[in-house]
Amino acid sequence: QVQLVESGGGLVQAGGSLRLSCAASERTFSRYNIGWFRRAPGKEREFVAVISWIGGTSAYAESVKGRFTASRDNAKNTVYLQMNSLKPEDTAVYYCAASMGPVRDSERRYDYWGQGTQVTVSS
């Protein structure tokens, strides 16, 4: 069982930056792809980004491409989501999740989830 804990959320003005962290308790963390998802108020949870277990492959939703960057430090069992040029529409609860196998953007393919961290972007 992989336990994931997100941190780094908060309140930021539009145009600002935040870096989210996703820390795992499991030694085998490095075998998992890590995806980032978000749920905005009144909306369904959506894919944001994913980084492969070895860090060589990443993918992003069109809405965040060029602004968000996923990275990982397997030695620290931690994945990061650097979010730049934030917009009010980025306001959401952000979740990280773990999956094995091919890199995927469907939340149904993820086996383990964190509790989420709130990101609020003011205009």
DSSP file (Angstrom, degrees, kcal/mol; ACC not computed):
  #  RESIDUE AA STRUCTURE BP1 BP2  ACC     N-H-->O    O-->H-N    N-H-->O    O-->H-N    TCO  KAPPA ALPHA  PHI   PSI    X-CA   Y-CA   Z-CA
    1    1 A Q              0   0    0      0, 0.0     2,-0.6     0, 0.0   111,-0.0   0.000 360.0 360.0 360.0 128.6    0.0    0.0    0.0
    2    2 A V        -     0   0    0     24,-0.1     2,-0.5    23,-0.1   111,-0.1  -0.884 360.0-157.7-101.9 123.9    1.4    3.4   -1.0
    3    3 A Q        -     0   0    0     -2,-0.6    22,-1.6   109,-0.1     2,-0.4  -0.889   9.9-164.6-102.2 129.4    0.4    6.3    1.1
    4    4 A L  E     -A   24   0A   0     -2,-0.5   111,-0.5   109,-0.4     2,-0.4  -0.917   7.3-170.4-117.7 137.9    0.6    9.7   -0.6
    5    5 A V  E     -A   23   0A   0     18,-2.3    18,-2.7    -2,-0.4     2,-0.2  -0.973   8.6-155.8-131.3 118.6    0.6   13.1    1.2
    6    6 A E  E     +A   22   0A   0     -2,-0.4     2,-0.3    16,-0.2    16,-0.2  -0.607  19.9 163.2 -88.6 151.6    0.3   16.4   -0.8
    7    7 A S  E     +A   21   0A   0     14,-1.9    14,-2.7    -2,-0.2   110,-0.1  -0.962  38.9  70.8-154.7 169.2    1.5   19.7    0.5
    8    8 A G        +     0   0    0     -2,-0.3    11,-0.3     1,-0.3    14,-0.0   0.374  61.2 133.8 102.3  -4.2    2.4   23.1   -0.7
    9    9 A G        +     0   0    0     12,-0.1     2,-0.3     9,-0.1    -1,-0.3  -0.193  22.1 120.9 -71.1 171.0   -1.1   24.4   -1.5
   10   10 A G  E     -d  119   0B   0    108,-0.8   110,-2.9   107,-0.1     2,-0.5  -0.988  60.5 -50.3 165.0-165.8   -2.2   27.9   -0.5
   11   11 A L  E     +d  120   0B   0     -2,-0.3     2,-0.3   108,-0.2   110,-0.2  -0.873  53.7 164.8-104.0 130.0   -3.5   31.2   -1.6
   12   12 A V  E     -d  121   0B   0    108,-2.6   110,-2.5    -2,-0.5     2,-0.1  -0.984  34.9-111.1-143.3 151.7   -1.7   33.1   -4.3
   13   13 A Q  E >   -d  122   0B   0     -2,-0.3     3,-2.3   108,-0.2    73,-0.2  -0.474  50.8 -81.7 -79.8 155.5   -2.4   36.0   -6.6
   14   14 A A  T 3  S+     0   0    0    108,-2.5    73,-0.2     1,-0.3    -1,-0.1  -0.289 120.1  29.6 -55.1 138.0   -2.9   35.5  -10.3
   15   15 A G  T 3  S+     0   0    0     71,-3.2    70,-0.6     1,-0.3    -1,-0.3   0.254  99.8 114.9  91.3 -11.3    0.4   35.3  -12.1
   16   16 A G    <   -     0   0    0     -3,-2.3    70,-2.3    70,-0.2     2,-0.3  -0.079  57.9-122.5 -83.1-174.3    2.1   33.8   -9.1
   17   17 A S        +     0   0    0     67,-0.2     2,-0.3    68,-0.2    67,-0.2  -0.930  20.8 179.9-132.8 153.2    3.7   30.5   -8.5
   18   18 A L  E     - B   0  83A   0     65,-2.1    65,-3.3    -2,-0.3     2,-0.5  -0.979  16.8-146.0-143.8 152.8    3.3   27.5   -6.1
   19   19 A R  E     - B   0  82A   0     -2,-0.3     2,-0.3   -11,-0.3    63,-0.2  -0.971  14.9-158.5-122.8 118.2    5.1   24.2   -5.9
   20   20 A L  E     - B   0  81A   0     61,-2.6    61,-2.3    -2,-0.5     2,-0.4  -0.667   5.6-155.2 -90.0 148.1    3.1   21.2   -4.7
   21   21 A S  E     -AB   7  80A   0    -14,-2.7   -14,-1.9    -2,-0.3     2,-0.5  -0.939   8.8-163.3-121.7 147.3    4.8   18.2   -3.3
   22   22 A C  E     -AB   6  79A   0     57,-2.5    57,-2.2    -2,-0.4     2,-0.4  -0.942  14.6-168.8-129.9 108.1    3.6   14.6   -3.1
   23   23 A A  E     -AB   5  78A   0    -18,-2.7   -18,-2.3    -2,-0.5     2,-0.3  -0.800   3.9-155.9-103.2 139.9    5.5   12.5   -0.6
   24   24 A A  E     -A    4   0A   0     53,-2.5   -20,-0.2    -2,-0.4   -22,-0.1  -0.858  17.1-154.6-117.3 150.0    5.2    8.7   -0.4
   25   25 A S        +     0   0    0    -22,-1.6     2,-0.3    -2,-0.3   -21,-0.1   0.601  68.2  95.5 -91.7 -13.6    5.7    6.3    2.4
   26   26 A E    >   -     0   0    0    -23,-0.3     3,-1.6     1,-0.1     4,-0.1  -0.621  65.2-146.8 -92.3 134.1    6.5    3.3    0.3
   27   27 A R  G >  S+     0   0    0     -2,-0.3     3,-0.6     1,-0.3    -1,-0.1   0.800 102.0  58.8 -64.8 -26.7   10.1    2.2   -0.6
   28   28 A T  G >   +     0   0    0      1,-0.2     3,-2.6     2,-0.1     4,-0.3   0.287  70.0 114.6 -87.0  13.6    8.8    1.0   -4.0
   29   29 A F  G X   +     0   0    0     -3,-1.6     3,-2.1     1,-0.3    -1,-0.2   0.824  64.3  67.9 -48.4 -36.7    7.5    4.5   -4.8
   30   30 A S  G <  S+     0   0    0     -3,-0.6    -1,-0.3     1,-0.3    -2,-0.1   0.630  91.0  62.3 -66.2 -11.9   10.1    4.8   -7.6
   31   31 A R  G <  S+     0   0    0     -3,-2.6     2,-0.4     2,-0.1    70,-0.3   0.561  92.3  85.6 -86.1  -8.5    8.2    2.0   -9.5
   32   32 A Y  S <  S-     0   0    0     -3,-2.1     2,-0.3    -4,-0.3    68,-0.2  -0.741  72.3-134.1-102.7 138.6    5.0    4.2   -9.8
   33   33 A N  E     -E   99   0B   0     66,-3.2    66,-2.2    -2,-0.4     2,-0.5  -0.641  28.1-143.0 -72.8 145.4    4.0    6.8  -12.3
   34   34 A I  E     -EF  98  51B   0     17,-2.4    17,-2.3    -2,-0.3     2,-0.3  -0.963  16.0-168.2-119.6 123.0    2.6    9.8  -10.4
   35   35 A G  E     -EF  97  50B   0     62,-2.7    62,-2.2    -2,-0.5     2,-0.4  -0.772  11.4-145.5-105.9 152.9   -0.3   11.7  -11.7
   36   36 A W  E     +EF  96  49B   0     13,-3.7    12,-2.9    -2,-0.3    13,-1.7  -0.969  22.8 172.9-115.2 133.6   -1.7   15.1  -10.6
   37   37 A F  E     -EF  95  47B   0     58,-2.7    58,-3.0    -2,-0.4     2,-0.3  -0.872  11.5-157.5-130.7 164.5   -5.4   15.7  -10.8
   38   38 A R  E     -EF  94  46B   0      8,-2.4     8,-3.2    -2,-0.3     2,-0.5  -0.996   9.5-154.8-145.7 152.1   -7.6   18.6   -9.6
   39   39 A R  E     -E   93   0B   0     54,-2.2    54,-2.3    -2,-0.3     6,-0.2  -0.961  14.2-160.7-128.1 114.3  -11.2   19.2   -8.6
   40   40 A A    >   -     0   0    0      4,-0.5     3,-2.3    -2,-0.5    52,-0.2  -0.544  43.6 -75.3 -86.3 157.6  -12.6   22.7   -8.9
   41   41 A P  T 3  S+     0   0    0      0, 0.0    -1,-0.1     0, 0.0     3,-0.1  -0.294 118.6   4.0 -54.9 127.4  -15.7   23.7   -7.1
   42   42 A G  T 3  S+     0   0    0      1,-0.2     2,-0.3    -3,-0.1    -2,-0.0   0.546 114.9  99.0  76.8   7.1  -18.8   22.3   -8.8
   43   43 A K  S <  S-     0   0    0     -3,-2.3    -1,-0.2     1,-0.0     2,-0.1  -0.804  75.4-101.9-124.1 164.9  -16.7   20.3  -11.3
   44   44 A E        -     0   0    0     -2,-0.3    -4,-0.5     1,-0.1     2,-0.1  -0.437  49.8 -88.7 -79.3 158.6  -15.5   16.8  -11.8
   45   45 A R        -     0   0    0     -6,-0.2     2,-0.3    -2,-0.1    -6,-0.3  -0.444  52.0-165.3 -66.4 139.6  -12.0   15.8  -11.0
   46   46 A E  E     -F   38   0B   0     -8,-3.2    -8,-2.4    -2,-0.1     2,-0.1  -0.925  23.1-100.3-132.1 154.3   -9.7   16.3  -14.0
   47   47 A F  E     +F   37   0B   0     -2,-0.3   -10,-0.2   -10,-0.2     3,-0.1  -0.444  36.3 168.0 -69.4 140.9   -6.2   15.3  -15.1
   48   48 A V  E     -     0   0B   0    -12,-2.9    13,-2.7     1,-0.4     2,-0.3   0.689  58.1 -28.1-117.2 -53.0   -3.5   17.8  -14.8
   49   49 A A  E     -FG  36  60B   0    -13,-1.7   -13,-3.7    11,-0.2    -1,-0.4  -0.984  46.1-157.9-162.5 161.1   -0.1   16.1  -15.3
   50   50 A V  E     -FG  35  59B   0      9,-2.0     9,-2.0    -2,-0.3     2,-0.4  -0.991   2.6-162.6-147.9 145.8    1.7   12.8  -15.0
   51   51 A I  E     -FG  34  58B   0    -17,-2.3   -17,-2.4    -2,-0.3     7,-0.2  -0.997  26.9-116.9-129.4 136.9    5.3   11.8  -14.7
   52   52 A S    >   -     0   0    0      5,-3.2     3,-1.1    -2,-0.4   -20,-0.1  -0.162  31.2-102.4 -70.9 165.5    6.6    8.3  -15.3
   53   53 A W  T 3  S+     0   0    0      1,-0.3   -21,-0.2    48,-0.2    -1,-0.1   0.799 124.4  40.0 -60.7 -30.4    8.3    6.2  -12.7
   54   54 A I  T 3  S-     0   0    0    -23,-0.1    -1,-0.3     3,-0.0    18,-0.1   0.504 110.9-121.3 -97.5  -4.7   11.7    6.9  -14.0
   55   55 A G  S <  S+     0   0    0     -3,-1.1    -2,-0.1     2,-0.2    17,-0.1   0.476  83.1 111.4  84.4   1.9   10.9   10.6  -14.7
   56   56 A G  S    S+     0   0    0      1,-0.1     2,-0.4    -5,-0.1    -3,-0.1   0.670  71.8  49.8 -84.3 -15.4   11.7   10.4  -18.4
   57   57 A T        +     0   0    0      2,-0.0    -5,-3.2     0, 0.0     2,-0.3  -0.976  60.8 166.3-126.9 134.9    8.1   10.8  -19.6
   58   58 A S  E     -G   51   0B   0     -2,-0.4     2,-0.3    -7,-0.2    -7,-0.2  -0.979  10.8-168.4-142.3 157.1    5.6   13.5  -18.7
   59   59 A A  E     -G   50   0B   0     -9,-2.0    -9,-2.0    -2,-0.3     2,-0.3  -0.988   5.7-162.5-145.5 151.5    2.3   14.6  -20.0
   60   60 A Y  E     -G   49   0B   0     -2,-0.3   -11,-0.2   -11,-0.2     2,-0.1  -0.958  26.3-106.6-137.3 150.2    0.1   17.6  -19.3
   61   61 A A    >>  -     0   0    0    -13,-2.7     3,-1.6    -2,-0.3     4,-1.2  -0.461  37.9-117.0 -66.8 149.3   -3.4   18.8  -19.8
   62   62 A E  T 34 S+     0   0    0      1,-0.3     3,-0.2     2,-0.2    -1,-0.1   0.842 112.2  63.4 -58.5 -33.4   -3.7   21.5  -22.5
   63   63 A S  T 34 S+     0   0    0      1,-0.2    -1,-0.3     3,-0.0   -15,-0.0   0.690 114.9  29.5 -68.2 -17.7   -4.9   24.0  -19.9
   64   64 A V  T X> S+     0   0    0     -3,-1.6     3,-2.5   -16,-0.2     4,-2.2   0.460  84.9 128.2-119.3  -5.2   -1.6   23.8  -18.0
   65   65 A K  T 3< S+     0   0    0     -4,-1.2     4,-0.1     1,-0.3   -16,-0.0  -0.285  80.4  16.4 -59.1 133.1    0.9   23.0  -20.7
   66   66 A G  T 34 S+     0   0    0      2,-0.5    -1,-0.3     1,-0.1     3,-0.1   0.249 125.4  59.8  87.9 -13.2    3.8   25.5  -20.6
   67   67 A R  T <4 S+     0   0    0     -3,-2.5    17,-2.1     1,-0.2     2,-0.3   0.700  97.9  53.1-114.0 -33.4    2.9   26.7  -17.1
   68   68 A F  E  <  -C   83   0A   0     -4,-2.2    -2,-0.5    15,-0.2     2,-0.4  -0.821  60.2-170.7-108.6 145.1    3.1   23.5  -14.9
   69   69 A T  E     -C   82   0A   0     13,-2.3    13,-3.1    -2,-0.3     2,-0.4  -0.989   8.6-153.2-137.6 127.6    6.1   21.2  -14.7
   70   70 A A  E     +C   81   0A   0     -2,-0.4     2,-0.3    11,-0.2    11,-0.2  -0.789  22.8 162.8 -97.0 141.2    6.2   17.8  -12.9
   71   71 A S  E     -C   80   0A   0      9,-1.9     9,-3.1    -2,-0.4     2,-0.3  -0.943  17.8-150.9-147.2 167.8    9.4   16.4  -11.6
   72   72 A R  E     -C   79   0A   0     -2,-0.3     2,-0.4     7,-0.3     7,-0.2  -0.997  15.1-159.9-147.1 151.8   10.4   13.7   -9.1
   73   73 A D  E > > -C   78   0A   0      5,-3.2     5,-1.8    -2,-0.3     3,-1.3  -0.875  11.2-174.8-127.5  95.1   13.2   12.9   -6.7
   74   74 A N  G > 5S+     0   0    0     -2,-0.4     3,-0.8     1,-0.3   -44,-0.2   0.785  82.1  64.2 -66.1 -26.3   13.0    9.1   -6.1
   75   75 A A  G 3 5S+     0   0    0      1,-0.2    -1,-0.3    -3,-0.1   -45,-0.0   0.800 111.9  37.1 -65.3 -26.3   15.7    9.3   -3.5
   76   76 A K  G < 5S-     0   0    0     -3,-1.3    -1,-0.2     2,-0.2    -2,-0.2   0.338 107.7-124.8-104.2   4.4   13.3   11.4   -1.4
   77   77 A N  T < 5S+     0   0    0     -3,-0.8   -53,-2.5    -4,-0.4     2,-0.4   0.902  70.3 128.3  53.0  42.5   10.2    9.5   -2.5
   78   78 A T  E   < -BC  23  73A   0     -5,-1.8    -5,-3.2   -55,-0.2     2,-0.4  -0.989  45.1-164.9-137.8 138.5    8.7   12.9   -3.6
   79   79 A V  E     -BC  22  72A   0    -57,-2.2   -57,-2.5    -2,-0.4     2,-0.3  -0.933  16.1-154.6-116.7 145.3    7.1   14.2   -6.8
   80   80 A Y  E     -BC  21  71A   0     -9,-3.1    -9,-1.9    -2,-0.4     2,-0.4  -0.868  13.2-159.7-120.8 151.6    6.7   17.9   -7.4
   81   81 A L  E     -BC  20  70A   0    -61,-2.3   -61,-2.6    -2,-0.3     2,-0.6  -0.908  13.1-159.8-128.8 104.8    4.3   20.0   -9.4
   82   82 A Q  E     -BC  19  69A   0    -13,-3.1   -13,-2.3    -2,-0.4     2,-0.6  -0.748   9.4-166.0 -84.8 122.4    5.7   23.5  -10.2
   83   83 A M  E     +BC  18  68A   0    -65,-3.3   -65,-2.1    -2,-0.6     2,-0.3  -0.939  11.0 174.2-117.6 114.2    2.9   25.8  -11.1
   84   84 A N        +     0   0    0    -17,-2.1   -67,-0.2    -2,-0.6   -68,-0.2  -0.724  59.2  23.4-113.7 164.1    3.7   29.1  -12.7
   85   85 A S  S    S-     0   0    0    -70,-0.6    -1,-0.2    -2,-0.3   -68,-0.2   0.899  84.5-160.2  49.7  47.9    1.6   31.9  -14.2
   86   86 A L        -     0   0    0    -70,-2.3   -71,-3.2    -3,-0.2   -70,-0.2  -0.247   7.5-158.4 -65.4 146.5   -1.3   30.7  -12.1
   87   87 A K    >   -     0   0    0    -73,-0.2     3,-2.3   -72,-0.1     4,-0.2  -0.844  31.8-110.0-120.9 156.4   -4.8   31.8  -13.1
   88   88 A P  G >  S+     0   0    0      0, 0.0     3,-1.8     0, 0.0    33,-0.4   0.844 117.6  63.4 -55.3 -32.7   -8.0   32.0  -11.1
   89   89 A E  G 3  S+     0   0    0      1,-0.3   -49,-0.0   -49,-0.0    -3,-0.0   0.561  88.5  69.8 -71.9  -5.6   -9.3   29.0  -13.0
   90   90 A D  G <  S+     0   0    0     -3,-2.3    -1,-0.3    31,-0.0     2,-0.2   0.517  70.2 121.1 -83.6  -5.2   -6.5   26.9  -11.5
   91   91 A T    <   +     0   0    0     -3,-1.8     2,-0.3    -4,-0.2    29,-0.2  -0.423  41.2 107.1 -61.5 124.0   -8.3   27.2   -8.2
   92   92 A A  E    S- H   0 119B   0     27,-2.0    27,-2.8    -2,-0.2     2,-0.6  -0.971  75.7 -81.3-177.6 169.9   -9.0   23.6   -7.1
   93   93 A V  E     -EH  39 118B   0    -54,-2.3   -54,-2.2    -2,-0.3     2,-0.4  -0.877  48.8-147.0 -89.4 126.9   -8.1   20.8   -4.7
   94   94 A Y  E     -EH  38 117B   0     23,-3.1    23,-2.0    -2,-0.6     2,-0.4  -0.829  16.0-171.7-103.3 133.6   -5.1   19.1   -6.1
   95   95 A Y  E     -E   37   0B   0    -58,-3.0   -58,-2.7    -2,-0.4     2,-0.4  -0.918  12.9-150.3-121.4 144.9   -4.5   15.4   -5.7
   96   96 A C  E     -E   36   0B   0     -2,-0.4    18,-2.3   -60,-0.2     2,-0.3  -0.879  19.8-176.5-108.4 153.7   -1.5   13.2   -6.5
   97   97 A A  E     -EI  35 113B   0    -62,-2.2   -62,-2.7    -2,-0.4     2,-0.4  -0.981  16.7-132.9-148.6 154.2   -2.1    9.5   -7.4
   98   98 A A  E     +EI  34 112B   0     14,-2.2    13,-2.3    -2,-0.3    14,-1.3  -0.894  25.3 164.3-117.0 139.9    0.1    6.5   -8.2
   99   99 A S  E     -E   33   0B   0    -66,-2.2   -66,-3.2    -2,-0.4     2,-0.3  -0.974  22.8-139.2-145.0 159.2   -0.2    4.0  -10.9
  100  100 A M        +     0   0    0      9,-0.3   -68,-0.1    -2,-0.3   -69,-0.0  -0.739  64.7  29.0-112.7 166.4    2.0    1.3  -12.5
  101  101 A G  S    S+     0   0    0    -70,-0.3   -48,-0.2    -2,-0.3     3,-0.1  -0.545 106.2   9.7  86.8-152.6    2.4    0.4  -16.1
  102  102 A P  S    S-     0   0    0      0, 0.0     2,-0.2     0, 0.0   -69,-0.1  -0.203  87.6 -94.1 -63.7 152.4    2.0    2.9  -19.0
  103  103 A V        -     0   0    0    -53,-0.1     2,-0.3     2,-0.0   -51,-0.1  -0.494  55.0-176.4 -65.5 131.1    1.6    6.6  -18.3
  104  104 A R        -     0   0    0     -2,-0.2   -45,-0.1    -3,-0.1    -5,-0.0  -0.922  36.2-159.8-134.7 155.5   -2.1    7.4  -18.2
  105  105 A D        +     0   0    0     -2,-0.3     2,-0.5   -58,-0.1   -58,-0.2   0.328  66.5 100.3-113.2   5.8   -4.4   10.4  -17.8
  106  106 A S    >   -     0   0    0      1,-0.1     3,-1.9   -60,-0.1     4,-0.2  -0.812  64.8-147.0 -94.6 125.6   -7.5    8.5  -16.7
  107  107 A E  G >  S+     0   0    0     -2,-0.5     3,-1.6     1,-0.3    -1,-0.1   0.746  94.6  71.3 -63.6 -21.0   -8.1    8.6  -12.9
  108  108 A R  G 3  S+     0   0    0      1,-0.3    -1,-0.3    -3,-0.0    -2,-0.0   0.709  91.6  59.4 -67.3 -17.1   -9.6    5.1  -13.1
  109  109 A R  G <  S+     0   0    0     -3,-1.9     2,-0.4   -10,-0.0    -9,-0.3   0.441  86.5  94.0 -90.1  -0.3   -6.1    3.7  -13.8
  110  110 A Y    <   -     0   0    0     -3,-1.6   -11,-0.2    -4,-0.2     3,-0.1  -0.797  50.6-172.3-101.7 135.5   -4.7    5.0  -10.5
  111  111 A D        +     0   0    0    -13,-2.3     2,-0.4    -2,-0.4   -12,-0.2   0.768  67.2  42.0 -97.3 -29.8   -4.6    2.8   -7.5
  112  112 A Y  E     -I   98   0B   0    -14,-1.3   -14,-2.2  -111,-0.0     2,-0.3  -0.960  63.4-172.3-129.0 140.1   -3.5    5.1   -4.6
  113  113 A W  E     -I   97   0B   0     -2,-0.4  -109,-0.4   -16,-0.2   -16,-0.2  -0.952  16.8-134.1-132.2 147.0   -4.5    8.7   -3.9
  114  114 A G        -     0   0    0    -18,-2.3  -109,-0.2    -2,-0.3     3,-0.1  -0.313  34.0-106.7 -85.1-179.6   -3.5   11.4   -1.5
  115  115 A Q        -     0   0    0   -111,-0.5  -110,-0.1     1,-0.2   -20,-0.1   0.613  60.9-116.7 -87.8 -13.1   -6.0   13.5    0.5
  116  116 A G        -     0   0    0    -20,-0.1     2,-0.4     1,-0.0   -21,-0.2   0.055  15.6-123.6  97.0 154.3   -5.5   16.6   -1.6
  117  117 A T  E     - H   0  94B   0    -23,-2.0   -23,-3.1  -110,-0.1     2,-0.3  -0.999  25.5-118.9-137.8 136.8   -4.2   20.1   -1.0
  118  118 A Q  E     - H   0  93B   0     -2,-0.4  -108,-0.8   -25,-0.2     2,-0.5  -0.573  24.0-172.0 -82.5 131.6   -6.2   23.3   -1.7
  119  119 A V  E     -dH  10  92B   0    -27,-2.8   -27,-2.0    -2,-0.3     2,-0.5  -0.991   4.6-176.2-119.6 123.5   -4.9   25.9   -4.2
  120  120 A T  E     -d   11   0B   0   -110,-2.9  -108,-2.6    -2,-0.5     2,-0.6  -0.981   6.2-167.1-123.9 124.8   -6.7   29.2   -4.4
  121  121 A V  E     -d   12   0B   0     -2,-0.5     2,-0.3   -33,-0.4  -108,-0.2  -0.944  10.6-153.8-113.9 118.1   -5.7   31.8   -7.0
  122  122 A S  E      d   13   0B   0   -110,-2.5  -108,-2.5    -2,-0.6    -2,-0.0  -0.636 360.0 360.0 -92.1 148.6   -7.1   35.3   -6.5
  123  123 A S              0   0    0     -2,-0.3    -1,-0.1  -110,-0.2  -110,-0.1   0.450 360.0 360.0 -89.6 360.0   -7.7   37.7   -9.4
